[in-house]
Amino acid sequence: MKVNKVLFEKSSSSIGNCPKNGFFEIAFIGRSNVGKSSILNMLLNRKGIAKVSKKPGKTKLINFFSVNENIYFVDLPGYGYSKLSKKNKLKISSITETYFKHRESLKEIFLLIDIRHEIQIADLEFINFLKSIKRDFTIVFTKKDKIKDSLVKISCDDFLKSITNIYKPNKYFVSSSKSKYGREEILDYIGNMIS
């Protein structure tokens, strides 16, 4: 898949405010600070189209990016950020939960996992949530540039073993927004899916 035209479409605070044109949607979700905005910028080849912040919990709305005028890449609020107020955490959780449960145009979920870390409770809870609503997902390991090449496969295998009873992957990706590693593979996967 070649990315030709990219446009930030809108931010939505509820599912009722999401676009209604029926484009397929590819959602990007993960723990706060896992690199969602960075990987979107990398895949779209548009520096800064998705706002990157070193402060976790920055994304609070559902952000829609129109790609080639026929698909949306969707940047969702991160989960597991404990410093947000209880009210805000519940609000973000509600937005995300409603989107995944009821958004009919959602075609694929990329669950972003920081390759440097073992499975976190928040990841496990979110994976169980997706399983409970019968939503499939594909794991994308982020921040490959932060570890030695010799540890990449070991880290991926260790994480996947920890969820082997709830996730049977036929595919996963490794990425680095800094080096653009994994970009073509992920875009090809999306292109094949929507063609």
C-alpha positions in Angstrom: 0.0 0.0 0.0 1.3 3.4 -1.0 0.4 6.4 1.1 -0.4 9.2 -1.3 -2.8 11.6 0.4 -3.2 12.1 4.1 -5.5 14.5 5.9 -6.3 14.9 9.6 -10.1 14.6 9.5 -11.3 15.2 13.0 -11.2 14.4 16.7 -14.2 12.8 18.3 -15.2 12.7 21.9 -17.9 10.0 21.4 -18.8 7.4 18.9 -21.8 9.5 17.8 -19.4 12.2 16.7 -17.2 9.8 14.6 -17.1 10.1 10.7 -20.1 8.5 9.0 -18.8 7.9 5.5 -18.1 4.2 6.0 -14.4 4.1 5.3 -12.6 1.1 6.7 -10.8 2.0 9.9 -7.5 0.8 11.2 -7.2 1.5 15.0 -3.9 2.0 16.9 -4.1 1.4 20.6 -1.6 0.6 23.4 -0.5 1.7 26.8 0.2 5.4 27.3 3.6 6.4 25.8 4.0 3.2 23.8 4.5 5.3 20.6 1.1 5.4 18.9 1.5 8.9 17.5 5.0 8.2 16.5 4.1 5.1 14.6 1.3 6.9 12.8 3.6 9.6 11.7 6.1 7.0 10.5 3.5 5.0 8.6 1.9 8.1 7.0 5.3 9.6 6.3 4.1 12.9 7.7 6.2 14.3 10.5 4.0 15.7 13.2 0.5 15.0 11.7 -0.2 13.0 14.9 0.9 15.0 17.9 3.7 13.4 19.8 4.2 14.1 23.5 6.7 12.8 26.0 4.0 13.3 28.6 1.8 10.1 28.8 -1.9 10.5 28.5 -1.9 13.3 26.0 -4.3 11.7 23.5 -7.8 12.0 25.1 -10.0 11.8 22.0 -10.4 9.5 19.0 -8.4 11.0 16.2 -9.2 10.2 12.5 -6.6 10.5 9.7 -8.0 10.0 6.2 -5.5 8.0 4.0 -5.8 8.0 0.2 -9.5 9.1 0.6 -10.7 5.6 1.3 -9.5 4.5 4.7 -9.0 5.9 8.2 -6.0 5.4 10.5 -7.4 6.0 14.0 -5.3 7.1 17.0 -7.0 6.2 20.3 -6.3 7.3 23.8 -3.7 5.1 25.6 -4.7 2.9 28.5 -3.0 2.3 31.8 -1.8 5.8 32.6 -2.3 6.1 36.4 -1.6 9.9 36.8 -4.8 11.0 35.1 -7.7 11.8 37.4 -10.1 9.0 38.1 -12.8 10.9 36.2 -10.6 11.3 33.1 -9.5 7.7 33.2 -13.1 6.5 33.3 -14.0 8.9 30.5 -11.1 7.7 28.3 -12.0 4.1 29.1 -15.6 4.7 28.2 -14.7 6.3 24.8 -12.4 3.5 23.9 -14.7 0.7 25.1 -17.7 2.1 23.2 -15.6 2.5 20.0 -14.4 -1.1 20.1 -17.7 -2.6 21.0 -19.9 -0.7 18.5 -17.8 0.7 15.6 -18.9 -1.3 12.6 -16.4 0.2 10.2 -13.5 -1.0 12.3 -11.5 -3.4 10.1 -8.3 -4.0 12.1 -6.8 -3.3 15.5 -3.1 -2.9 15.9 -2.2 -3.4 19.6 1.1 -1.6 20.2 3.5 -3.1 22.7 6.8 -1.6 23.9 9.4 -4.3 23.0 11.5 -3.4 26.0 9.0 -4.5 28.6 7.5 -7.7 29.8 3.7 -7.9 29.7 2.0 -5.3 31.9 -1.2 -5.7 33.8 -2.8 -3.0 31.7 -1.9 -4.9 28.5 -3.3 -8.1 29.9 -6.6 -6.4 30.9 -7.0 -4.8 27.5 -6.3 -8.0 25.6 -8.9 -9.8 27.8 -11.3 -7.0 27.0 -10.8 -7.4 23.3 -11.2 -11.2 23.6 -14.4 -10.7 25.6 -16.0 -8.6 22.8 -14.7 -11.0 20.2 -12.4 -8.4 18.5 -9.3 -9.8 16.8 -6.1 -7.8 16.9 -2.5 -7.8 15.6 0.4 -7.0 17.8 3.0 -4.4 16.7 6.1 -4.3 18.9 7.4 -0.7 19.0 10.7 0.9 19.8 12.9 -1.7 18.2 15.8 0.8 18.1 15.9 0.9 21.9 17.2 -2.7 22.3 20.0 -4.8 20.7 19.1 -6.6 17.5 20.0 -9.9 19.2 17.2 -9.4 21.8 14.4 -8.5 19.4 13.1 -12.1 18.7 13.7 -13.1 22.3 11.6 -10.2 23.6 8.8 -10.8 21.1 8.7 -14.6 21.8 8.7 -14.0 25.6 5.8 -11.6 25.4 3.8 -13.9 23.1 4.4 -16.9 25.4 3.0 -15.0 28.3 -0.4 -14.7 26.4 -0.4 -18.0 24.5 -3.6 -19.1 26.2 -5.5 -16.0 25.0 -3.8 -15.0 21.8 -3.0 -17.2 18.9 -1.1 -14.9 16.5 -0.6 -15.8 12.9 1.2 -12.5 12.4 3.0 -9.8 14.4 5.2 -6.9 13.5 8.3 -5.2 14.9 8.7 -1.5 14.3 10.8 1.5 15.0 9.4 5.0 14.2 12.9 6.3 14.4 14.4 4.1 11.6 11.1 3.3 9.9 11.7 -0.4 10.4 8.6 -2.4 9.7 6.8 0.4 7.8 6.5 -1.4 4.4 5.5 -4.7 6.0 2.7 -3.1 8.0 1.4 -1.0 5.0 1.5 -4.1 2.7 -0.5 -6.0 5.3 -3.1 -3.2 5.5 -3.2 -2.9 1.7 -3.9 -6.6 1.3 -6.6 -6.5 3.9 -8.6 -3.7 2.3 -8.1 -4.7 -1.4 
